[in-house]
Amino acid sequence: MDETSDEPPTSGVLLDNCHFSQVIFNNVEKFYVPGGDLTCYYTLTNNIAPRRKDWVGIFRVGWKTTQEYYTFMWAPLPSGVSGDTAAQQQIQFKAYYLPKDDEYYQFCYVDQDGVVRGASVPFQFRAETEDDILVVTTQGEVEEIELQNKNLLKENEELKASYTSLQKQNMDLQEQLKKKKELQNGFESLKSNTEKLELELNSLKKENKHLKEKDSCRETELHQLKEQIQNVTSEKERLETRLKTALDHLDQLQSQVLNYEKEVENLARLDLDKTEQLESLKEENRQLHITVAEQRERKELERALENLKETEASLSHFLQNEQHQNHDLMKELEEKKHLFQILQAKKNETDKENQELKEENYALLRRLSQTADVSSSSAVSTSQHQISPPAMGSLVFGNPYYASGANLEARAADVASIRKCPMCDEVFPEDIDTSQYEAHVQSHLLECPLCNETFEKSNKQVFEDHIYCHVLE
């Protein structure tokens, strides 16, 4: 064995996969005398790139893999030689590590991957015999030696034939051994795969059991969540019904308020006409007082004046009645306004409850989507579609009672009619174009591009939730 403590890199590569022409061994003797050091000479061709773990080993003839070396020495790296030229190298094997039998051996160059890159001719380790000494013989001895040579050649031919037959048998046996090893390797591989599959099967069985238990728990939790969603949906529908009823009632009140407003306007217009008529009569009475010259005419004028006074008294009485009715209407209008404010407060509370239910519904749906991979998007979309967008805290076009009161006060003060923005309370004179007033009011609103419903810009979140409901549809 080699003096170094570490083992050389070897492999199970067969002879068919080796490259014996990349390293050439030189000056290899037919035999070497035992007991002395052995120097091996070889040439590295330009087809091989030497590496630090390359080595040269002595193998017994008939070896199959590089693991069957007898001894080895690390191959030194060539110095001062370019990679395009051949490099002459030599290694010395110590006598202590050389074989002691007379079998045939050969040198082999093995790279650090365990692949043979070159091999020498066979040689032996044996002592020098007399056959190797030059002897001078006579003619008769020469003839006798030639006869012996013929016999030896004949025996050599027979041995060659026997060697060929044995070599063929050896190849057949090696082929059978190779097939047997392949079958054994296949059997071992199948056995290993079977064990792995059994382990995987047991693991899958455990995982399947765990998944079944987990699935049962999730089904129970999903059933509970569905019941909660149904309860929330029924509660939401009940609140929506209440909200719809309140909105209908509010619409009726708004219609009544508009009718009352029209009646008040008619009464105010009639009051104005009566006042103008009274002024006209007063003017006519004054002119009659100036132009009356005669007594008869004066008497007639006095009678006419009395008639006018009676008419004025009746008109004054009628005007007082109208003003009293107007006062009653204003009082009733204030009561309706107070009732409207109460209904508006109730509506705001209903909107707040609806918003809380919507947030709770969103939380339940989010929890449902996180706990189970079920196809419930249609139910979620339906539940979200049924949630009407949160109502705004105030009417889109302002409080009609406020406008009516303002108009009445304006008429009572005999001020010119004006327009007031219901959003920002900005006042517009009557002579301004109607399109400018409508454009100003429209600038405070956001219109849904899908259903044309309008929202105040101050309630942008309500508008975005409304658009999101359309997306979910």
C-alpha positions as CSV (number, residue, x, y, z in Angstrom):
1,M,0.0,0.0,0.0
2,D,1.0,3.7,-0.4
3,E,2.7,5.6,2.4
4,T,-0.1,8.2,2.5
5,S,-2.9,7.8,4.9
6,D,-5.8,8.9,2.7
7,E,-7.4,6.7,0.0
8,P,-7.3,7.6,-3.7
9,P,-10.5,8.5,-5.5
10,T,-11.9,5.4,-7.2
11,S,-15.2,4.5,-9.0
12,G,-17.1,1.5,-10.2
13,V,-16.6,2.5,-13.8
14,L,-16.1,-0.5,-16.1
15,L,-13.3,-0.9,-18.6
16,D,-15.5,0.0,-21.6
17,N,-15.9,3.6,-20.3
18,C,-12.1,4.2,-19.7
19,H,-9.7,6.2,-22.0
20,F,-6.3,4.5,-22.1
21,S,-4.7,6.7,-24.7
22,Q,-4.5,9.9,-22.8
23,V,-1.5,8.8,-20.7
24,I,1.3,6.7,-22.3
25,F,3.6,4.6,-20.1
26,N,7.3,4.4,-21.4
27,N,10.2,1.9,-20.9
28,V,8.1,-0.7,-19.2
29,E,10.1,-3.9,-18.6
30,K,8.8,-7.4,-19.0
31,F,9.7,-8.1,-15.4
32,Y,11.2,-6.4,-12.4
33,V,13.5,-8.0,-9.8
34,P,11.8,-8.1,-6.4
35,G,13.5,-6.2,-3.5
36,G,14.3,-3.0,-5.3
37,D,12.5,0.3,-5.9
38,L,10.6,0.6,-9.2
39,T,10.6,3.8,-11.3
40,C,7.6,4.3,-13.6
41,Y,7.9,6.6,-16.6
42,Y,4.8,8.0,-18.4
43,T,3.8,10.8,-20.8
44,L,0.9,13.1,-20.3
45,T,-0.7,13.9,-23.7
46,N,-2.4,17.2,-24.5
47,N,-5.8,15.4,-24.2
48,I,-5.7,15.4,-20.4
49,A,-5.6,18.2,-17.8
50,P,-3.7,16.9,-14.7
51,R,-5.3,17.6,-11.4
52,R,-4.1,17.4,-7.8
53,K,-5.9,14.2,-6.9
54,D,-4.7,12.2,-10.0
55,W,-2.7,9.0,-9.1
56,V,-0.8,6.1,-10.6
57,G,-1.6,2.6,-9.3
58,I,-0.3,-1.0,-9.8
59,F,-3.2,-3.3,-10.8
60,R,-3.2,-7.1,-11.2
61,V,-4.1,-8.0,-14.8
62,G,-7.8,-8.8,-15.0
63,W,-9.0,-6.0,-12.8
64,K,-12.5,-4.6,-13.4
65,T,-12.8,-1.4,-11.5
66,T,-10.3,1.1,-10.1
67,Q,-11.1,-0.1,-6.6
68,E,-9.0,-3.2,-7.2
69,Y,-5.6,-1.4,-7.1
70,Y,-2.7,-3.1,-5.3
71,T,-0.7,0.0,-4.4
72,F,-0.6,3.6,-5.7
73,M,1.3,6.9,-5.7
74,W,0.0,10.4,-6.1
75,A,0.8,11.8,-9.6
76,P,2.8,15.0,-9.4
77,L,1.6,18.0,-11.3
78,P,3.9,18.9,-14.3
79,S,5.8,22.2,-13.9
80,G,6.9,24.6,-16.6
81,V,4.9,22.9,-19.4
82,S,2.1,24.5,-21.4
83,G,-1.1,22.6,-21.9
84,D,-0.6,22.1,-25.6
85,T,2.6,19.9,-25.3
86,A,3.2,16.5,-23.8
87,A,4.8,16.3,-20.4
88,Q,7.3,13.5,-19.3
89,Q,6.7,12.4,-15.7
90,Q,8.1,9.7,-13.4
91,I,7.1,8.1,-10.1
92,Q,9.2,5.8,-7.9
93,F,7.4,3.0,-6.0
94,K,9.2,1.8,-2.8
95,A,10.2,-1.9,-2.8
96,Y,8.3,-2.5,0.5
97,Y,4.9,-1.8,-1.1
98,L,5.5,-3.8,-4.3
99,P,3.8,-7.2,-5.0
100,K,5.8,-10.3,-3.9
101,D,4.2,-12.9,-6.2
102,D,4.9,-13.6,-9.9
103,E,1.5,-12.6,-11.2
104,Y,1.2,-10.2,-14.1
105,Y,0.6,-6.5,-13.2
106,Q,0.3,-3.2,-15.1
107,F,0.5,0.5,-14.4
108,C,-2.7,2.6,-14.6
109,Y,-3.2,6.4,-14.5
110,V,-6.4,7.3,-12.7
111,D,-7.8,10.9,-12.5
112,Q,-9.4,12.4,-9.4
113,D,-12.9,11.3,-10.7
114,G,-11.8,7.6,-10.5
115,V,-11.6,7.2,-14.3
116,V,-8.6,5.4,-15.9
117,R,-6.8,7.6,-18.5
118,G,-3.9,5.3,-19.4
119,A,-2.5,1.7,-18.9
120,S,0.8,0.0,-19.5
121,V,1.7,-3.4,-20.9
122,P,1.7,-6.2,-18.4
123,F,4.9,-7.1,-16.4
124,Q,6.0,-9.5,-13.6
125,F,7.9,-9.3,-10.4
126,R,10.4,-12.3,-10.5
127,A,14.1,-13.1,-10.1
128,E,16.5,-13.2,-13.1
129,T,16.7,-16.8,-14.6
130,E,19.3,-18.6,-16.7
131,D,17.0,-18.3,-19.7
132,D,17.8,-14.7,-19.6
133,I,21.6,-15.2,-19.9
134,L,23.3,-15.3,-23.2
135,V,24.8,-18.8,-23.8
136,V,27.0,-19.9,-26.8
137,T,25.9,-23.3,-28.0
138,T,27.0,-25.8,-30.8
139,Q,25.1,-26.7,-34.0
140,G,23.6,-29.8,-32.6
141,E,22.4,-27.9,-29.6
142,V,21.0,-25.3,-31.9
143,E,19.0,-28.0,-33.8
144,E,17.8,-29.4,-30.5
145,I,16.8,-26.0,-29.3
146,E,14.9,-25.3,-32.5
147,L,13.0,-28.6,-32.1
148,Q,12.2,-27.6,-28.5
149,N,11.1,-24.2,-29.8
150,K,8.8,-25.9,-32.3
151,N,7.3,-28.0,-29.6
152,L,7.0,-24.9,-27.4
153,L,5.4,-23.0,-30.2
154,K,2.9,-25.8,-30.7
155,E,2.2,-25.9,-26.9
156,N,2.0,-22.1,-27.1
157,E,-0.7,-22.3,-29.8
158,E,-2.6,-24.8,-27.8
159,L,-2.3,-22.6,-24.7
160,K,-3.5,-19.6,-26.8
161,A,-6.5,-21.6,-28.0
162,S,-7.2,-22.7,-24.4
163,Y,-6.7,-19.1,-23.3
164,T,-9.1,-17.8,-25.9
165,S,-11.7,-20.4,-24.8
166,L,-11.1,-19.6,-21.2
167,Q,-11.3,-15.8,-22.0
168,K,-14.6,-16.4,-23.8
169,Q,-16.0,-18.4,-20.9
170,N,-14.7,-15.6,-18.6
171,M,-16.5,-13.0,-20.6
172,D,-19.7,-15.1,-20.5
173,L,-19.4,-15.5,-16.8
174,Q,-18.7,-11.7,-16.4
175,E,-21.8,-11.0,-18.5
176,Q,-23.9,-13.3,-16.3
177,L,-22.4,-11.8,-13.2
178,K,-23.1,-8.3,-14.6
179,K,-26.8,-9.3,-15.3
180,K,-27.0,-10.8,-11.8
181,K,-25.7,-7.7,-10.2
182,E,-28.1,-5.6,-12.3
183,L,-31.0,-7.8,-11.2
184,Q,-29.8,-7.6,-7.6
185,N,-29.5,-3.8,-7.8
186,G,-33.0,-3.7,-9.4
187,F,-34.3,-5.9,-6.6
188,E,-32.7,-3.7,-3.9
189,S,-34.0,-0.6,-5.6
190,L,-37.6,-2.0,-5.8
191,K,-37.3,-3.1,-2.2
192,S,-36.2,0.4,-1.2
193,N,-39.0,2.0,-3.3
194,T,-41.5,-0.4,-1.7
195,E,-40.5,0.6,1.8
196,K,-40.6,4.3,0.8
197,L,-44.0,3.9,-0.7
198,E,-45.2,2.1,2.4
199,L,-44.0,4.9,4.6
200,E,-45.6,7.5,2.3
201,L,-48.9,5.4,2.4
202,N,-48.9,5.4,6.2
203,S,-48.1,9.1,6.2
204,L,-51.0,9.8,3.7
205,K,-53.4,7.7,5.8
206,K,-52.5,9.7,8.9
207,E,-52.8,13.0,7.0
208,N,-56.2,11.8,5.5
209,K,-57.5,11.0,8.9
210,H,-56.4,14.4,10.2
211,L,-58.0,16.1,7.2
212,K,-61.3,14.3,7.8
213,E,-61.3,15.4,11.4
214,K,-60.5,18.9,10.4
215,D,-63.1,18.9,7.6
216,S,-65.8,17.8,10.1
217,C,-64.9,20.6,12.5
218,R,-65.0,23.1,9.6
219,E,-68.4,21.8,8.4
220,T,-69.8,22.4,11.9
221,E,-68.3,25.9,12.1
222,L,-69.6,26.6,8.5
223,H,-73.1,25.5,9.5
224,Q,-73.0,27.8,12.5
225,L,-71.8,30.7,10.3
226,K,-74.6,30.0,7.8
227,E,-77.1,30.1,10.6
228,Q,-75.7,33.4,11.9
229,I,-75.8,34.8,8.3
230,Q,-79.4,33.8,8.0
231,N,-80.3,35.5,11.3
232,V,-78.4,38.6,10.2
233,T,-80.1,38.6,6.8
234,S,-83.6,38.2,8.3
235,E,-82.9,41.0,10.8
236,K,-81.6,43.2,7.9
237,E,-84.7,42.5,5.9
238,R,-86.9,43.5,8.9
239,L,-84.9,46.7,9.3
240,E,-85.1,47.4,5.6
241,T,-88.9,46.9,5.7
242,R,-89.1,49.4,8.6
243,L,-86.8,51.8,6.7
244,K,-89.0,51.5,3.6
245,T,-92.1,52.2,5.6
246,A,-90.5,55.2,7.2
247,L,-89.3,56.5,3.8
248,D,-92.8,56.1,2.3
249,H,-94.3,58.0,5.3
250,L,-91.6,60.6,4.8
251,D,-92.5,60.9,1.1
252,Q,-96.2,61.4,2.0
253,L,-95.3,64.1,4.5
254,Q,-93.2,65.8,1.9
255,S,-96.1,65.7,-0.6
256,Q,-98.4,67.1,2.0
257,V,-95.9,69.9,2.8
258,L,-95.7,70.7,-0.9
259,N,-99.5,71.0,-1.1
260,Y,-99.6,73.2,2.0
261,E,-96.9,75.3,0.5
262,K,-98.9,75.8,-2.7
263,E,-102.0,76.7,-0.7
264,V,-100.0,79.2,1.3
265,E,-98.6,80.7,-1.9
266,N,-102.1,81.0,-3.3
267,L,-103.4,82.6,-0.1
268,A,-100.5,85.0,-0.1
269,R,-101.1,85.9,-3.8
270,L,-104.8,86.4,-3.0
271,D,-103.9,88.5,0.0
272,L,-101.6,90.7,-2.2
273,D,-104.4,91.1,-4.8
274,K,-106.9,92.2,-2.1
275,T,-104.4,94.7,-0.8
276,E,-103.8,96.1,-4.2
277,Q,-107.5,96.3,-4.8
278,L,-108.0,98.1,-1.4
279,E,-105.3,100.6,-2.3
280,S,-107.0,101.2,-5.6
281,L,-110.3,101.8,-4.0
282,K,-108.7,104.2,-1.5
283,E,-107.2,106.1,-4.4
284,E,-110.5,106.2,-6.2
285,N,-112.2,107.4,-3.0
286,R,-109.7,110.2,-2.6
287,Q,-110.2,111.4,-6.2
288,L,-113.9,111.4,-5.7
289,H,-113.5,113.6,-2.6
290,I,-111.5,116.1,-4.7
291,T,-113.7,116.2,-7.8
292,V,-117.1,116.2,-6.1
293,A,-118.5,119.8,-6.5
294,E,-122.1,119.5,-6.0
295,Q,-124.1,118.5,-3.0
296,R,-125.9,115.8,-4.8
297,E,-122.8,114.5,-6.1
298,R,-121.3,114.8,-2.6
299,K,-124.2,112.9,-1.1
300,E,-123.9,110.3,-3.8
301,L,-120.2,110.3,-3.1
302,E,-120.8,110.0,0.6
303,R,-123.2,107.2,-0.1
304,A,-120.6,105.7,-2.3
305,L,-118.0,106.4,0.3
306,E,-120.1,104.6,2.9
307,N,-120.5,101.8,0.5
308,L,-116.8,101.8,0.0
309,K,-116.3,101.9,3.8
310,E,-118.6,99.0,4.2
311,T,-116.7,97.3,1.4
312,E,-113.4,98.2,3.1
313,A,-114.7,97.0,6.4
314,S,-115.8,93.7,4.8
315,L,-112.5,93.5,3.0
316,S,-110.6,94.3,6.2
317,H,-112.6,91.6,8.0
318,F,-111.9,89.2,5.1
319,L,-108.2,90.1,5.3
320,Q,-108.2,89.5,9.0
321,N,-109.8,86.2,8.5
322,E,-107.3,85.4,5.8
323,Q,-104.4,86.5,8.0
324,H,-105.8,84.3,10.8
325,Q,-106.0,81.3,8.5
326,N,-102.5,82.1,7.3
327,H,-101.3,82.1,10.9
328,D,-103.0,78.8,11.5
329,L,-101.4,77.4,8.4
330,M,-98.0,78.7,9.6
331,K,-98.5,77.0,12.9
332,E,-99.5,73.8,11.3
333,L,-96.5,74.1,9.0
334,E,-94.2,74.5,12.0
335,E,-95.8,71.4,13.6
336,K,-95.2,69.5,10.3
337,K,-91.7,70.7,10.3
338,H,-91.1,69.5,13.8
339,L,-92.7,66.1,12.9
340,F,-90.4,66.0,9.9
341,Q,-87.3,66.6,12.1
342,I,-88.4,63.8,14.4
343,L,-88.8,61.4,11.4
344,Q,-85.4,62.6,10.1
345,A,-83.8,61.7,13.5
346,K,-85.5,58.3,13.4
347,K,-84.3,57.8,9.8
348,N,-80.7,58.7,10.9
349,E,-80.9,56.1,13.7
350,T,-82.2,53.5,11.2
351,D,-79.3,54.4,8.9
352,K,-76.8,54.0,11.7
353,E,-78.3,50.6,12.7
354,N,-78.2,49.6,9.0
355,Q,-74.5,50.6,8.8
356,E,-73.7,48.6,11.9
357,L,-75.5,45.5,10.4
358,K,-73.6,46.0,7.2
359,E,-70.2,46.1,9.0
360,E,-71.2,43.0,11.0
361,N,-72.3,41.2,7.8
362,Y,-68.9,42.1,6.2
363,A,-67.0,40.7,9.2
364,L,-69.0,37.5,9.1
365,L,-68.4,37.1,5.4
366,R,-64.7,37.8,5.8
367,R,-64.5,35.2,8.6
368,L,-66.4,32.7,6.4
369,S,-64.0,33.2,3.5
370,Q,-60.9,32.7,5.8
371,T,-62.2,29.5,7.5
372,A,-63.3,27.5,4.5
373,D,-62.5,27.3,0.8
374,V,-66.2,27.1,-0.3
375,S,-67.8,28.7,-3.2
376,S,-70.0,31.2,-1.5
377,S,-69.3,34.2,-3.6
378,S,-72.8,34.2,-5.0
379,A,-74.4,34.3,-1.6
380,V,-72.0,37.0,-0.4
381,S,-72.8,39.0,-3.5
382,T,-76.6,38.6,-3.0
383,S,-76.3,39.6,0.7
384,Q,-74.2,42.6,-0.1
385,H,-76.5,43.5,-3.0
386,Q,-79.5,43.4,-0.7
387,I,-77.8,46.0,1.6
388,S,-79.1,49.3,0.4
389,P,-76.4,52.1,0.4
390,P,-76.4,54.1,3.6
391,A,-78.9,57.0,3.3
392,M,-77.6,60.5,3.6
393,G,-78.0,62.4,6.8
394,S,-80.0,65.2,5.0
395,L,-82.2,65.4,1.9
396,V,-80.5,65.7,-1.5
397,F,-82.3,69.0,-2.4
398,G,-82.5,70.5,1.1
399,N,-85.4,71.0,3.6
400,P,-88.5,72.2,1.7
401,Y,-90.0,73.6,4.9
402,Y,-87.1,75.9,5.3
403,A,-87.6,77.3,1.8
404,S,-91.4,77.7,2.4
405,G,-90.8,79.6,5.6
406,A,-88.3,81.8,4.0
407,N,-90.7,82.5,1.1
408,L,-93.5,83.4,3.5
409,E,-91.2,85.7,5.5
410,A,-90.0,87.3,2.3
411,R,-93.5,87.9,1.1
412,A,-94.5,89.2,4.5
413,A,-91.7,91.7,4.4
414,D,-92.6,92.5,0.8
415,V,-89.1,91.6,-0.5
416,A,-88.3,90.5,-4.0
417,S,-88.4,86.7,-4.6
418,I,-85.0,85.0,-4.3
419,R,-83.4,81.5,-4.9
420,K,-81.3,79.8,-2.2
421,C,-79.0,76.8,-2.7
422,P,-80.2,73.9,-0.5
423,M,-76.6,72.7,-0.1
424,C,-74.5,75.7,0.8
425,D,-77.4,78.3,1.5
426,E,-75.9,80.6,-1.2
427,V,-78.6,83.2,-2.4
428,F,-79.3,83.7,-6.1
429,P,-81.4,86.7,-7.4
430,E,-84.5,85.9,-9.4
431,D,-83.1,87.5,-12.6
432,I,-80.2,84.9,-12.7
433,D,-80.4,82.2,-15.4
434,T,-82.1,79.0,-14.2
435,S,-79.4,76.9,-15.8
436,Q,-76.7,78.6,-13.7
437,Y,-78.7,77.9,-10.5
438,E,-79.1,74.2,-11.5
439,A,-75.4,73.9,-12.5
440,H,-74.5,75.3,-9.0
441,V,-76.8,72.8,-7.2
442,Q,-75.4,70.0,-9.5
443,S,-71.9,70.8,-8.5
444,H,-72.7,69.7,-5.0
445,L,-73.9,66.3,-6.2
446,L,-72.4,63.0,-7.4
447,E,-74.4,61.0,-9.8
448,C,-74.3,57.2,-10.1
449,P,-73.4,56.2,-13.7
450,L,-75.4,53.0,-13.4
451,C,-78.7,54.0,-11.9
452,N,-78.5,57.9,-12.0
453,E,-79.1,58.2,-8.3
454,T,-77.6,61.4,-6.8
455,F,-75.5,61.8,-3.6
456,E,-74.0,64.8,-1.9
457,K,-70.2,65.3,-2.4
458,S,-69.8,65.5,1.4
459,N,-71.0,61.9,1.6
460,K,-68.4,60.5,-0.8
461,Q,-68.0,57.3,1.2
462,V,-71.8,56.6,0.8
463,F,-71.4,57.1,-3.0
464,E,-68.4,54.7,-3.1
465,D,-70.3,52.0,-1.2
466,H,-73.2,52.5,-3.6
467,I,-70.9,51.9,-6.6
468,Y,-69.4,48.9,-4.8
469,C,-72.9,47.4,-4.4
470,H,-73.3,47.6,-8.2
471,V,-69.9,45.9,-8.7
472,L,-71.0,43.0,-6.5
473,E,-74.1,42.6,-8.6
